[in-house]
Amino acid sequence: MLGGLSDAKPATPEIQKIVDEVKPSFEEKINKKCNTFEAVSYKTQVVAGTMYYIKVFMGHDQYAHLEIIEPLQANESRKLLNFHTGKTKDDELN
């Protein structure tokens, strides 16, 4: 649905690939290397491109929620727009 947020879905290999692409940007912003960075679940929203809201397991019961944009233009790369650390396994993506 255009503009609407999808229901949460289990992460797929494609979602993990997106997470792997933005991992260096995330690590730079938090000033820390992440040995574990596994996509768990995600939601999408179609706007001027596709927004991905992805829950990531960082090890030791630590999770982060990432907001990633995939622009409509093929020549533009995905970008980490925002993130929230200190999340738990049970925190809902929103």
PDB file of N, CA, C and O in Angstrom:
ATOM      1  N   MET A   1       0.853  -1.177   0.000  1.00  0.00           N
ATOM      2  CA  MET A   1       0.000   0.000   0.000  1.00  0.00           C
ATOM      3  C   MET A   1       0.896   1.236   0.000  1.00  0.00           C
ATOM      4  O   MET A   1       1.775   1.367   0.852  1.00  0.00           O
ATOM      5  N   LEU A   2       0.677   2.135  -0.944  1.00  0.00           N
ATOM      6  CA  LEU A   2       1.478   3.342  -1.070  1.00  0.00           C
ATOM      7  C   LEU A   2       1.348   4.189   0.192  1.00  0.00           C
ATOM      8  O   LEU A   2       0.246   4.567   0.590  1.00  0.00           O
ATOM      9  N   GLY A   3       2.494   4.482   0.817  1.00  0.00           N
ATOM     10  CA  GLY A   3       2.517   5.327   1.999  1.00  0.00           C
ATOM     11  C   GLY A   3       2.267   4.598   3.302  1.00  0.00           C
ATOM     12  O   GLY A   3       2.645   5.092   4.364  1.00  0.00           O
ATOM     13  N   GLY A   4       1.639   3.431   3.248  1.00  0.00           N
ATOM     14  CA  GLY A   4       1.345   2.680   4.461  1.00  0.00           C
ATOM     15  C   GLY A   4       2.506   1.797   4.868  1.00  0.00           C
ATOM     16  O   GLY A   4       3.284   1.348   4.026  1.00  0.00           O
ATOM     17  N   LEU A   5       2.617   1.552   6.153  1.00  0.00           N
ATOM     18  CA  LEU A   5       3.674   0.698   6.690  1.00  0.00           C
ATOM     19  C   LEU A   5       3.199  -0.747   6.662  1.00  0.00           C
ATOM     20  O   LEU A   5       2.098  -1.051   7.121  1.00  0.00           O
ATOM     21  N   SER A   6       4.021  -1.632   6.126  1.00  0.00           N
ATOM     22  CA  SER A   6       3.659  -3.049   6.046  1.00  0.00           C
ATOM     23  C   SER A   6       3.679  -3.688   7.430  1.00  0.00           C
ATOM     24  O   SER A   6       4.177  -3.102   8.391  1.00  0.00           O
ATOM     25  N   ASP A   7       3.136  -4.883   7.517  1.00  0.00           N
ATOM     26  CA  ASP A   7       3.264  -5.678   8.733  1.00  0.00           C
ATOM     27  C   ASP A   7       4.705  -6.167   8.839  1.00  0.00           C
ATOM     28  O   ASP A   7       5.420  -6.224   7.838  1.00  0.00           O
ATOM     29  N   ALA A   8       5.128  -6.518  10.045  1.00  0.00           N
ATOM     30  CA  ALA A   8       6.470  -7.055  10.250  1.00  0.00           C
ATOM     31  C   ALA A   8       6.573  -8.435   9.615  1.00  0.00           C
ATOM     32  O   ALA A   8       5.658  -9.254   9.702  1.00  0.00           O
ATOM     33  N   LYS A   9       7.715  -8.668   8.973  1.00  0.00           N
ATOM     34  CA  LYS A   9       7.986  -9.949   8.325  1.00  0.00           C
ATOM     35  C   LYS A   9       9.356 -10.437   8.786  1.00  0.00           C
ATOM     36  O   LYS A   9      10.213  -9.629   9.145  1.00  0.00           O
ATOM     37  N   PRO A  10       9.569 -11.756   8.780  1.00  0.00           N
ATOM     38  CA  PRO A  10      10.907 -12.264   9.104  1.00  0.00           C
ATOM     39  C   PRO A  10      11.919 -11.790   8.056  1.00  0.00           C
ATOM     40  O   PRO A  10      11.596 -11.682   6.873  1.00  0.00           O
ATOM     41  N   ALA A  11      13.123 -11.514   8.498  1.00  0.00           N
ATOM     42  CA  ALA A  11      14.166 -11.065   7.579  1.00  0.00           C
ATOM     43  C   ALA A  11      14.494 -12.148   6.558  1.00  0.00           C
ATOM     44  O   ALA A  11      14.426 -13.342   6.847  1.00  0.00           O
ATOM     45  N   THR A  12      14.848 -11.704   5.372  1.00  0.00           N
ATOM     46  CA  THR A  12      15.225 -12.582   4.265  1.00  0.00           C
ATOM     47  C   THR A  12      16.699 -12.335   3.935  1.00  0.00           C
ATOM     48  O   THR A  12      17.294 -11.392   4.457  1.00  0.00           O
ATOM     49  N   PRO A  13      17.292 -13.163   3.084  1.00  0.00           N
ATOM     50  CA  PRO A  13      18.674 -12.881   2.654  1.00  0.00           C
ATOM     51  C   PRO A  13      18.816 -11.508   1.992  1.00  0.00           C
ATOM     52  O   PRO A  13      19.854 -10.864   2.146  1.00  0.00           O
ATOM     53  N   GLU A  14      17.804 -11.047   1.262  1.00  0.00           N
ATOM     54  CA  GLU A  14      17.851  -9.720   0.639  1.00  0.00           C
ATOM     55  C   GLU A  14      17.886  -8.624   1.708  1.00  0.00           C
ATOM     56  O   GLU A  14      18.615  -7.643   1.564  1.00  0.00           O
ATOM     57  N   ILE A  15      17.111  -8.785   2.767  1.00  0.00           N
ATOM     58  CA  ILE A  15      17.115  -7.810   3.860  1.00  0.00           C
ATOM     59  C   ILE A  15      18.474  -7.820   4.565  1.00  0.00           C
ATOM     60  O   ILE A  15      18.983  -6.763   4.937  1.00  0.00           O
ATOM     61  N   GLN A  16      19.061  -8.999   4.750  1.00  0.00           N
ATOM     62  CA  GLN A  16      20.397  -9.072   5.357  1.00  0.00           C
ATOM     63  C   GLN A  16      21.410  -8.343   4.480  1.00  0.00           C
ATOM     64  O   GLN A  16      22.304  -7.671   4.994  1.00  0.00           O
ATOM     65  N   LYS A  17      21.279  -8.468   3.174  1.00  0.00           N
ATOM     66  CA  LYS A  17      22.190  -7.769   2.253  1.00  0.00           C
ATOM     67  C   LYS A  17      22.083  -6.249   2.443  1.00  0.00           C
ATOM     68  O   LYS A  17      23.094  -5.546   2.435  1.00  0.00           O
ATOM     69  N   ILE A  18      20.867  -5.754   2.612  1.00  0.00           N
ATOM     70  CA  ILE A  18      20.657  -4.312   2.848  1.00  0.00           C
ATOM     71  C   ILE A  18      21.334  -3.898   4.151  1.00  0.00           C
ATOM     72  O   ILE A  18      22.006  -2.868   4.206  1.00  0.00           O
ATOM     73  N   VAL A  19      21.156  -4.695   5.192  1.00  0.00           N
ATOM     74  CA  VAL A  19      21.771  -4.416   6.499  1.00  0.00           C
ATOM     75  C   VAL A  19      23.296  -4.421   6.375  1.00  0.00           C
ATOM     76  O   VAL A  19      23.972  -3.564   6.943  1.00  0.00           O
ATOM     77  N   ASP A  20      23.832  -5.388   5.630  1.00  0.00           N
ATOM     78  CA  ASP A  20      25.283  -5.457   5.446  1.00  0.00           C
ATOM     79  C   ASP A  20      25.808  -4.210   4.732  1.00  0.00           C
ATOM     80  O   ASP A  20      26.907  -3.743   5.030  1.00  0.00           O
ATOM     81  N   GLU A  21      25.026  -3.669   3.789  1.00  0.00           N
ATOM     82  CA  GLU A  21      25.446  -2.474   3.055  1.00  0.00           C
ATOM     83  C   GLU A  21      25.565  -1.248   3.954  1.00  0.00           C
ATOM     84  O   GLU A  21      26.460  -0.425   3.762  1.00  0.00           O
ATOM     85  N   VAL A  22      24.680  -1.121   4.926  1.00  0.00           N
ATOM     86  CA  VAL A  22      24.703   0.074   5.784  1.00  0.00           C
ATOM     87  C   VAL A  22      25.481  -0.131   7.080  1.00  0.00           C
ATOM     88  O   VAL A  22      25.644   0.810   7.856  1.00  0.00           O
ATOM     89  N   LYS A  23      25.958  -1.334   7.320  1.00  0.00           N
ATOM     90  CA  LYS A  23      26.696  -1.624   8.557  1.00  0.00           C
ATOM     91  C   LYS A  23      27.880  -0.675   8.772  1.00  0.00           C
ATOM     92  O   LYS A  23      28.034  -0.169   9.884  1.00  0.00           O
ATOM     93  N   PRO A  24      28.726  -0.407   7.764  1.00  0.00           N
ATOM     94  CA  PRO A  24      29.845   0.523   8.004  1.00  0.00           C
ATOM     95  C   PRO A  24      29.373   1.911   8.447  1.00  0.00           C
ATOM     96  O   PRO A  24      29.992   2.525   9.316  1.00  0.00           O
ATOM     97  N   SER A  25      28.303   2.397   7.868  1.00  0.00           N
ATOM     98  CA  SER A  25      27.757   3.702   8.251  1.00  0.00           C
ATOM     99  C   SER A  25      27.255   3.670   9.693  1.00  0.00           C
ATOM    100  O   SER A  25      27.490   4.605  10.457  1.00  0.00           O
ATOM    101  N   PHE A  26      26.564   2.591  10.061  1.00  0.00           N
ATOM    102  CA  PHE A  26      26.066   2.430  11.422  1.00  0.00           C
ATOM    103  C   PHE A  26      27.228   2.406  12.421  1.00  0.00           C
ATOM    104  O   PHE A  26      27.199   3.099  13.438  1.00  0.00           O
ATOM    105  N   GLU A  27      28.257   1.594  12.113  1.00  0.00           N
ATOM    106  CA  GLU A  27      29.405   1.478  13.011  1.00  0.00           C
ATOM    107  C   GLU A  27      30.119   2.823  13.169  1.00  0.00           C
ATOM    108  O   GLU A  27      30.587   3.158  14.257  1.00  0.00           O
ATOM    109  N   GLU A  28      30.197   3.576  12.099  1.00  0.00           N
ATOM    110  CA  GLU A  28      30.832   4.891  12.164  1.00  0.00           C
ATOM    111  C   GLU A  28      30.034   5.824  13.076  1.00  0.00           C
ATOM    112  O   GLU A  28      30.607   6.576  13.865  1.00  0.00           O
ATOM    113  N   LYS A  29      28.700   5.767  12.959  1.00  0.00           N
ATOM    114  CA  LYS A  29      27.857   6.660  13.751  1.00  0.00           C
ATOM    115  C   LYS A  29      27.861   6.310  15.237  1.00  0.00           C
ATOM    116  O   LYS A  29      27.764   7.202  16.080  1.00  0.00           O
ATOM    117  N   ILE A  30      27.973   5.016  15.569  1.00  0.00           N
ATOM    118  CA  ILE A  30      28.003   4.638  16.982  1.00  0.00           C
ATOM    119  C   ILE A  30      29.431   4.515  17.508  1.00  0.00           C
ATOM    120  O   ILE A  30      29.639   4.282  18.698  1.00  0.00           O
ATOM    121  N   ASN A  31      30.420   4.674  16.615  1.00  0.00           N
ATOM    122  CA  ASN A  31      31.829   4.604  16.977  1.00  0.00           C
ATOM    123  C   ASN A  31      32.174   3.279  17.647  1.00  0.00           C
ATOM    124  O   ASN A  31      32.826   3.234  18.690  1.00  0.00           O
ATOM    125  N   LYS A  32      31.712   2.196  17.007  1.00  0.00           N
ATOM    126  CA  LYS A  32      31.920   0.859  17.561  1.00  0.00           C
ATOM    127  C   LYS A  32      31.781  -0.162  16.443  1.00  0.00           C
ATOM    128  O   LYS A  32      30.936  -0.013  15.560  1.00  0.00           O
ATOM    129  N   LYS A  33      32.617  -1.204  16.481  1.00  0.00           N
ATOM    130  CA  LYS A  33      32.508  -2.311  15.528  1.00  0.00           C
ATOM    131  C   LYS A  33      31.524  -3.339  16.073  1.00  0.00           C
ATOM    132  O   LYS A  33      31.499  -3.614  17.272  1.00  0.00           O
ATOM    133  N   CYS A  34      30.719  -3.899  15.186  1.00  0.00           N
ATOM    134  CA  CYS A  34      29.722  -4.901  15.571  1.00  0.00           C
ATOM    135  C   CYS A  34      30.124  -6.255  14.997  1.00  0.00           C
ATOM    136  O   CYS A  34      30.118  -6.443  13.780  1.00  0.00           O
ATOM    137  N   ASN A  35      30.473  -7.198  15.869  1.00  0.00           N
ATOM    138  CA  ASN A  35      30.811  -8.538  15.397  1.00  0.00           C
ATOM    139  C   ASN A  35      29.568  -9.256  14.889  1.00  0.00           C
ATOM    140  O   ASN A  35      29.626  -9.986  13.899  1.00  0.00           O
ATOM    141  N   THR A  36      28.453  -9.049  15.562  1.00  0.00           N
ATOM    142  CA  THR A  36      27.178  -9.634  15.158  1.00  0.00           C
ATOM    143  C   THR A  36      26.288  -8.507  14.663  1.00  0.00           C
ATOM    144  O   THR A  36      26.167  -7.470  15.314  1.00  0.00           O
ATOM    145  N   PHE A  37      25.660  -8.716  13.501  1.00  0.00           N
ATOM    146  CA  PHE A  37      24.785  -7.702  12.915  1.00  0.00           C
ATOM    147  C   PHE A  37      23.806  -8.436  12.000  1.00  0.00           C
ATOM    148  O   PHE A  37      23.948  -8.430  10.777  1.00  0.00           O
ATOM    149  N   GLU A  38      22.806  -9.070  12.624  1.00  0.00           N
ATOM    150  CA  GLU A  38      21.901  -9.960  11.907  1.00  0.00           C
ATOM    151  C   GLU A  38      20.492  -9.393  11.852  1.00  0.00           C
ATOM    152  O   GLU A  38      19.886  -9.095  12.881  1.00  0.00           O
ATOM    153  N   ALA A  39      19.981  -9.249  10.639  1.00  0.00           N
ATOM    154  CA  ALA A  39      18.606  -8.802  10.452  1.00  0.00           C
ATOM    155  C   ALA A  39      17.658  -9.850  11.020  1.00  0.00           C
ATOM    156  O   ALA A  39      17.821 -11.044  10.773  1.00  0.00           O
ATOM    157  N   VAL A  40      16.661  -9.393  11.786  1.00  0.00           N
ATOM    158  CA  VAL A  40      15.693 -10.289  12.422  1.00  0.00           C
ATOM    159  C   VAL A  40      14.333 -10.174  11.746  1.00  0.00           C
ATOM    160  O   VAL A  40      13.735 -11.174  11.346  1.00  0.00           O
ATOM    161  N   SER A  41      13.855  -8.937  11.625  1.00  0.00           N
ATOM    162  CA  SER A  41      12.548  -8.689  11.014  1.00  0.00           C
ATOM    163  C   SER A  41      12.565  -7.317  10.371  1.00  0.00           C
ATOM    164  O   SER A  41      13.474  -6.517  10.594  1.00  0.00           O
ATOM    165  N   TYR A  42      11.532  -7.055   9.558  1.00  0.00           N
ATOM    166  CA  TYR A  42      11.497  -5.769   8.874  1.00  0.00           C
ATOM    167  C   TYR A  42      10.082  -5.378   8.493  1.00  0.00           C
ATOM    168  O   TYR A  42       9.173  -6.206   8.427  1.00  0.00           O
ATOM    169  N   LYS A  43       9.931  -4.087   8.245  1.00  0.00           N
ATOM    170  CA  LYS A  43       8.715  -3.512   7.682  1.00  0.00           C
ATOM    171  C   LYS A  43       9.150  -2.623   6.532  1.00  0.00           C
ATOM    172  O   LYS A  43      10.285  -2.148   6.504  1.00  0.00           O
ATOM    173  N   THR A  44       8.253  -2.398   5.586  1.00  0.00           N
ATOM    174  CA  THR A  44       8.564  -1.487   4.482  1.00  0.00           C
ATOM    175  C   THR A  44       7.461  -0.450   4.351  1.00  0.00           C
ATOM    176  O   THR A  44       6.329  -0.641   4.793  1.00  0.00           O
ATOM    177  N   GLN A  45       7.842   0.657   3.724  1.00  0.00           N
ATOM    178  CA  GLN A  45       6.900   1.727   3.433  1.00  0.00           C
ATOM    179  C   GLN A  45       7.322   2.323   2.093  1.00  0.00           C
ATOM    180  O   GLN A  45       8.472   2.728   1.921  1.00  0.00           O
ATOM    181  N   VAL A  46       6.384   2.375   1.142  1.00  0.00           N
ATOM    182  CA  VAL A  46       6.681   2.950  -0.168  1.00  0.00           C
ATOM    183  C   VAL A  46       6.374   4.438  -0.129  1.00  0.00           C
ATOM    184  O   VAL A  46       5.240   4.853   0.114  1.00  0.00           O
ATOM    185  N   VAL A  47       7.409   5.230  -0.373  1.00  0.00           N
ATOM    186  CA  VAL A  47       7.295   6.694  -0.431  1.00  0.00           C
ATOM    187  C   VAL A  47       7.999   7.100  -1.723  1.00  0.00           C
ATOM    188  O   VAL A  47       7.712   6.514  -2.767  1.00  0.00           O
ATOM    189  N   ALA A  48       8.883   8.051  -1.701  1.00  0.00           N
ATOM    190  CA  ALA A  48       9.691   8.388  -2.875  1.00  0.00           C
ATOM    191  C   ALA A  48      10.874   7.417  -2.895  1.00  0.00           C
ATOM    192  O   ALA A  48      12.029   7.822  -2.764  1.00  0.00           O
ATOM    193  N   GLY A  49      10.571   6.163  -3.056  1.00  0.00           N
ATOM    194  CA  GLY A  49      11.517   5.065  -2.924  1.00  0.00           C
ATOM    195  C   GLY A  49      10.915   4.099  -1.914  1.00  0.00           C
ATOM    196  O   GLY A  49       9.709   4.124  -1.672  1.00  0.00           O
ATOM    197  N   THR A  50      11.728   3.267  -1.337  1.00  0.00           N
ATOM    198  CA  THR A  50      11.249   2.329  -0.324  1.00  0.00           C
ATOM    199  C   THR A  50      11.987   2.564   0.977  1.00  0.00           C
ATOM    200  O   THR A  50      13.217   2.596   1.013  1.00  0.00           O
ATOM    201  N   MET A  51      11.218   2.731   2.050  1.00  0.00           N
ATOM    202  CA  MET A  51      11.786   2.826   3.394  1.00  0.00           C
ATOM    203  C   MET A  51      11.781   1.428   3.998  1.00  0.00           C
ATOM    204  O   MET A  51      10.781   0.711   3.937  1.00  0.00           O
ATOM    205  N   TYR A  52      12.903   1.059   4.574  1.00  0.00           N
ATOM    206  CA  TYR A  52      13.006  -0.209   5.298  1.00  0.00           C
ATOM    207  C   TYR A  52      13.206   0.112   6.769  1.00  0.00           C
ATOM    208  O   TYR A  52      14.051   0.932   7.128  1.00  0.00           O
ATOM    209  N   TYR A  53      12.433  -0.530   7.600  1.00  0.00           N
ATOM    210  CA  TYR A  53      12.577  -0.454   9.052  1.00  0.00           C
ATOM    211  C   TYR A  53      12.988  -1.857   9.472  1.00  0.00           C
ATOM    212  O   TYR A  53      12.196  -2.794   9.366  1.00  0.00           O
ATOM    213  N   ILE A  54      14.214  -2.009   9.945  1.00  0.00           N
ATOM    214  CA  ILE A  54      14.775  -3.343  10.161  1.00  0.00           C
ATOM    215  C   ILE A  54      15.269  -3.483  11.592  1.00  0.00           C
ATOM    216  O   ILE A  54      16.015  -2.643  12.095  1.00  0.00           O
ATOM    217  N   LYS A  55      14.836  -4.572  12.242  1.00  0.00           N
ATOM    218  CA  LYS A  55      15.340  -4.914  13.577  1.00  0.00           C
ATOM    219  C   LYS A  55      16.583  -5.771  13.387  1.00  0.00           C
ATOM    220  O   LYS A  55      16.563  -6.766  12.663  1.00  0.00           O
ATOM    221  N   VAL A  56      17.672  -5.369  14.052  1.00  0.00           N
ATOM    222  CA  VAL A  56      18.958  -6.043  13.911  1.00  0.00           C
ATOM    223  C   VAL A  56      19.433  -6.538  15.274  1.00  0.00           C
ATOM    224  O   VAL A  56      19.429  -5.794  16.255  1.00  0.00           O
ATOM    225  N   PHE A  57      19.841  -7.799  15.319  1.00  0.00           N
ATOM    226  CA  PHE A  57      20.432  -8.383  16.531  1.00  0.00           C
ATOM    227  C   PHE A  57      21.926  -8.088  16.519  1.00  0.00           C
ATOM    228  O   PHE A  57      22.624  -8.369  15.544  1.00  0.00           O
ATOM    229  N   MET A  58      22.405  -7.512  17.626  1.00  0.00           N
ATOM    230  CA  MET A  58      23.807  -7.114  17.725  1.00  0.00           C
ATOM    231  C   MET A  58      24.586  -7.979  18.722  1.00  0.00           C
ATOM    232  O   MET A  58      25.732  -7.668  19.048  1.00  0.00           O
ATOM    233  N   GLY A  59      23.972  -9.054  19.202  1.00  0.00           N
ATOM    234  CA  GLY A  59      24.620  -9.919  20.178  1.00  0.00           C
ATOM    235  C   GLY A  59      24.328  -9.485  21.598  1.00  0.00           C
ATOM    236  O   GLY A  59      23.969  -8.332  21.841  1.00  0.00           O
ATOM    237  N   HIS A  60      24.482 -10.408  22.540  1.00  0.00           N
ATOM    238  CA  HIS A  60      24.317 -10.121  23.971  1.00  0.00           C
ATOM    239  C   HIS A  60      22.985  -9.435  24.289  1.00  0.00           C
ATOM    240  O   HIS A  60      22.949  -8.473  25.056  1.00  0.00           O
ATOM    241  N   ASP A  61      21.902  -9.923  23.706  1.00  0.00           N
ATOM    242  CA  ASP A  61      20.554  -9.380  23.942  1.00  0.00           C
ATOM    243  C   ASP A  61      20.432  -7.910  23.562  1.00  0.00           C
ATOM    244  O   ASP A  61      19.574  -7.210  24.100  1.00  0.00           O
ATOM    245  N   GLN A  62      21.262  -7.429  22.655  1.00  0.00           N
ATOM    246  CA  GLN A  62      21.195  -6.051  22.187  1.00  0.00           C
ATOM    247  C   GLN A  62      20.630  -6.016  20.768  1.00  0.00           C
ATOM    248  O   GLN A  62      21.026  -6.794  19.900  1.00  0.00           O
ATOM    249  N   TYR A  63      19.702  -5.097  20.563  1.00  0.00           N
ATOM    250  CA  TYR A  63      19.073  -4.932  19.260  1.00  0.00           C
ATOM    251  C   TYR A  63      19.100  -3.455  18.884  1.00  0.00           C
ATOM    252  O   TYR A  63      19.185  -2.572  19.738  1.00  0.00           O
ATOM    253  N   ALA A  64      19.025  -3.220  17.583  1.00  0.00           N
ATOM    254  CA  ALA A  64      18.901  -1.860  17.066  1.00  0.00           C
ATOM    255  C   ALA A  64      17.813  -1.869  16.010  1.00  0.00           C
ATOM    256  O   ALA A  64      17.581  -2.884  15.354  1.00  0.00           O
ATOM    257  N   HIS A  65      17.150  -0.743  15.850  1.00  0.00           N
ATOM    258  CA  HIS A  65      16.178  -0.555  14.777  1.00  0.00           C
ATOM    259  C   HIS A  65      16.783   0.425  13.783  1.00  0.00           C
ATOM    260  O   HIS A  65      17.175   1.532  14.152  1.00  0.00           O
ATOM    261  N   LEU A  66      16.858   0.018  12.531  1.00  0.00           N
ATOM    262  CA  LEU A  66      17.449   0.842  11.482  1.00  0.00           C
ATOM    263  C   LEU A  66      16.366   1.365  10.554  1.00  0.00           C
ATOM    264  O   LEU A  66      15.396   0.662  10.270  1.00  0.00           O
ATOM    265  N   GLU A  67      16.525   2.590  10.080  1.00  0.00           N
ATOM    266  CA  GLU A  67      15.658   3.173   9.059  1.00  0.00           C
ATOM    267  C   GLU A  67      16.537   3.427   7.834  1.00  0.00           C
ATOM    268  O   GLU A  67      17.474   4.223   7.882  1.00  0.00           O
ATOM    269  N   ILE A  68      16.221   2.741   6.745  1.00  0.00           N
ATOM    270  CA  ILE A  68      17.046   2.784   5.539  1.00  0.00           C
ATOM    271  C   ILE A  68      16.169   3.173   4.359  1.00  0.00           C
ATOM    272  O   ILE A  68      15.057   2.664   4.217  1.00  0.00           O
ATOM    273  N   ILE A  69      16.660   4.069   3.513  1.00  0.00           N
ATOM    274  CA  ILE A  69      15.927   4.464   2.308  1.00  0.00           C
ATOM    275  C   ILE A  69      16.606   3.851   1.087  1.00  0.00           C
ATOM    276  O   ILE A  69      17.830   3.866   0.952  1.00  0.00           O
ATOM    277  N   GLU A  70      15.778   3.318   0.212  1.00  0.00           N
ATOM    278  CA  GLU A  70      16.246   2.874  -1.103  1.00  0.00           C
ATOM    279  C   GLU A  70      15.597   3.809  -2.115  1.00  0.00           C
ATOM    280  O   GLU A  70      14.409   3.671  -2.409  1.00  0.00           O
ATOM    281  N   PRO A  71      16.367   4.768  -2.657  1.00  0.00           N
ATOM    282  CA  PRO A  71      15.802   5.751  -3.583  1.00  0.00           C
ATOM    283  C   PRO A  71      15.261   5.103  -4.861  1.00  0.00           C
ATOM    284  O   PRO A  71      15.654   3.995  -5.226  1.00  0.00           O
ATOM    285  N   LEU A  72      14.360   5.813  -5.526  1.00  0.00           N
ATOM    286  CA  LEU A  72      13.813   5.332  -6.796  1.00  0.00           C
ATOM    287  C   LEU A  72      14.868   5.295  -7.890  1.00  0.00           C
ATOM    288  O   LEU A  72      14.848   4.408  -8.744  1.00  0.00           O
ATOM    289  N   GLN A  73      15.787   6.248  -7.872  1.00  0.00           N
ATOM    290  CA  GLN A  73      16.806   6.334  -8.904  1.00  0.00           C
ATOM    291  C   GLN A  73      17.815   5.204  -8.752  1.00  0.00           C
ATOM    292  O   GLN A  73      18.380   4.998  -7.678  1.00  0.00           O
ATOM    293  N   ALA A  74      18.033   4.480  -9.840  1.00  0.00           N
ATOM    294  CA  ALA A  74      18.940   3.329  -9.813  1.00  0.00           C
ATOM    295  C   ALA A  74      20.383   3.730  -9.521  1.00  0.00           C
ATOM    296  O   ALA A  74      21.154   2.911  -9.021  1.00  0.00           O
ATOM    297  N   ASN A  75      20.762   4.965  -9.820  1.00  0.00           N
ATOM    298  CA  ASN A  75      22.149   5.385  -9.616  1.00  0.00           C
ATOM    299  C   ASN A  75      22.422   5.855  -8.185  1.00  0.00           C
ATOM    300  O   ASN A  75      23.560   6.196  -7.863  1.00  0.00           O
ATOM    301  N   GLU A  76      21.417   5.879  -7.334  1.00  0.00           N
ATOM    302  CA  GLU A  76      21.608   6.272  -5.937  1.00  0.00           C
ATOM    303  C   GLU A  76      21.629   5.031  -5.043  1.00  0.00           C
ATOM    304  O   GLU A  76      20.869   4.087  -5.260  1.00  0.00           O
ATOM    305  N   SER A  77      22.501   5.044  -4.044  1.00  0.00           N
ATOM    306  CA  SER A  77      22.613   3.887  -3.158  1.00  0.00           C
ATOM    307  C   SER A  77      21.689   4.020  -1.953  1.00  0.00           C
ATOM    308  O   SER A  77      21.174   5.097  -1.651  1.00  0.00           O
ATOM    309  N   ARG A  78      21.500   2.911  -1.287  1.00  0.00           N
ATOM    310  CA  ARG A  78      20.709   2.908  -0.050  1.00  0.00           C
ATOM    311  C   ARG A  78      21.452   3.696   1.011  1.00  0.00           C
ATOM    312  O   ARG A  78      22.682   3.735   1.036  1.00  0.00           O
ATOM    313  N   LYS A  79      20.672   4.329   1.893  1.00  0.00           N
ATOM    314  CA  LYS A  79      21.283   5.144   2.944  1.00  0.00           C
ATOM    315  C   LYS A  79      20.629   4.848   4.283  1.00  0.00           C
ATOM    316  O   LYS A  79      19.415   4.666   4.374  1.00  0.00           O
ATOM    317  N   LEU A  80      21.456   4.802   5.317  1.00  0.00           N
ATOM    318  CA  LEU A  80      20.973   4.707   6.686  1.00  0.00           C
ATOM    319  C   LEU A  80      20.527   6.103   7.097  1.00  0.00           C
ATOM    320  O   LEU A  80      21.350   7.009   7.225  1.00  0.00           O
ATOM    321  N   LEU A  81      19.228   6.278   7.303  1.00  0.00           N
ATOM    322  CA  LEU A  81      18.695   7.586   7.659  1.00  0.00           C
ATOM    323  C   LEU A  81      18.678   7.818   9.162  1.00  0.00           C
ATOM    324  O   LEU A  81      18.946   8.921   9.637  1.00  0.00           O
ATOM    325  N   ASN A  82      18.359   6.764   9.903  1.00  0.00           N
ATOM    326  CA  ASN A  82      18.208   6.907  11.348  1.00  0.00           C
ATOM    327  C   ASN A  82      18.353   5.533  11.980  1.00  0.00           C
ATOM    328  O   ASN A  82      18.243   4.516  11.295  1.00  0.00           O
ATOM    329  N   PHE A  83      18.596   5.499  13.261  1.00  0.00           N
ATOM    330  CA  PHE A  83      18.668   4.232  13.985  1.00  0.00           C
ATOM    331  C   PHE A  83      18.353   4.492  15.450  1.00  0.00           C
ATOM    332  O   PHE A  83      18.460   5.613  15.948  1.00  0.00           O
ATOM    333  N   HIS A  84      17.963   3.419  16.119  1.00  0.00           N
ATOM    334  CA  HIS A  84      17.669   3.473  17.551  1.00  0.00           C
ATOM    335  C   HIS A  84      18.326   2.258  18.190  1.00  0.00           C
ATOM    336  O   HIS A  84      18.002   1.121  17.848  1.00  0.00           O
ATOM    337  N   THR A  85      19.238   2.493  19.107  1.00  0.00           N
ATOM    338  CA  THR A  85      19.899   1.398  19.825  1.00  0.00           C
ATOM    339  C   THR A  85      19.193   1.205  21.161  1.00  0.00           C
ATOM    340  O   THR A  85      18.259   1.937  21.486  1.00  0.00           O
ATOM    341  N   GLY A  86      19.639   0.222  21.930  1.00  0.00           N
ATOM    342  CA  GLY A  86      19.040  -0.031  23.233  1.00  0.00           C
ATOM    343  C   GLY A  86      17.685  -0.713  23.133  1.00  0.00           C
ATOM    344  O   GLY A  86      16.893  -0.662  24.074  1.00  0.00           O
ATOM    345  N   LYS A  87      17.413  -1.344  22.014  1.00  0.00           N
ATOM    346  CA  LYS A  87      16.145  -2.041  21.811  1.00  0.00           C
ATOM    347  C   LYS A  87      16.251  -3.480  22.297  1.00  0.00           C
ATOM    348  O   LYS A  87      17.349  -4.015  22.452  1.00  0.00           O
ATOM    349  N   THR A  88      15.112  -4.093  22.531  1.00  0.00           N
ATOM    350  CA  THR A  88      15.076  -5.487  22.969  1.00  0.00           C
ATOM    351  C   THR A  88      14.431  -6.345  21.888  1.00  0.00           C
ATOM    352  O   THR A  88      13.894  -5.838  20.904  1.00  0.00           O
ATOM    353  N   LYS A  89      14.498  -7.642  22.096  1.00  0.00           N
ATOM    354  CA  LYS A  89      13.901  -8.599  21.152  1.00  0.00           C
ATOM    355  C   LYS A  89      12.415  -8.329  20.978  1.00  0.00           C
ATOM    356  O   LYS A  89      11.877  -8.519  19.887  1.00  0.00           O
ATOM    357  N   ASP A  90      11.757  -7.895  22.017  1.00  0.00           N
ATOM    358  CA  ASP A  90      10.304  -7.725  21.995  1.00  0.00           C
ATOM    359  C   ASP A  90       9.834  -6.331  21.580  1.00  0.00           C
ATOM    360  O   ASP A  90       8.634  -6.127  21.400  1.00  0.00           O
ATOM    361  N   ASP A  91      10.739  -5.369  21.423  1.00  0.00           N
ATOM    362  CA  ASP A  91      10.347  -4.019  21.005  1.00  0.00           C
ATOM    363  C   ASP A  91       9.794  -4.061  19.579  1.00  0.00           C
ATOM    364  O   ASP A  91      10.385  -4.672  18.689  1.00  0.00           O
ATOM    365  N   GLU A  92       8.667  -3.411  19.382  1.00  0.00           N
ATOM    366  CA  GLU A  92       8.042  -3.390  18.068  1.00  0.00           C
ATOM    367  C   GLU A  92       8.715  -2.374  17.159  1.00  0.00           C
ATOM    368  O   GLU A  92       9.069  -1.275  17.588  1.00  0.00           O
ATOM    369  N   LEU A  93       8.887  -2.754  15.900  1.00  0.00           N
ATOM    370  CA  LEU A  93       9.389  -1.816  14.892  1.00  0.00           C
ATOM    371  C   LEU A  93       8.306  -0.792  14.616  1.00  0.00           C
ATOM    372  O   LEU A  93       7.155  -1.159  14.384  1.00  0.00           O
ATOM    373  N   ASN A  94       8.652   0.479  14.638  1.00  0.00           N
ATOM    374  CA  ASN A  94       7.665   1.515  14.299  1.00  0.00           C
ATOM    375  C   ASN A  94       8.338   2.695  13.657  1.00  0.00           C
ATOM    376  O   ASN A  94       7.672   3.667  13.301  1.00  0.00           O
TER     377      ASN A  94
END
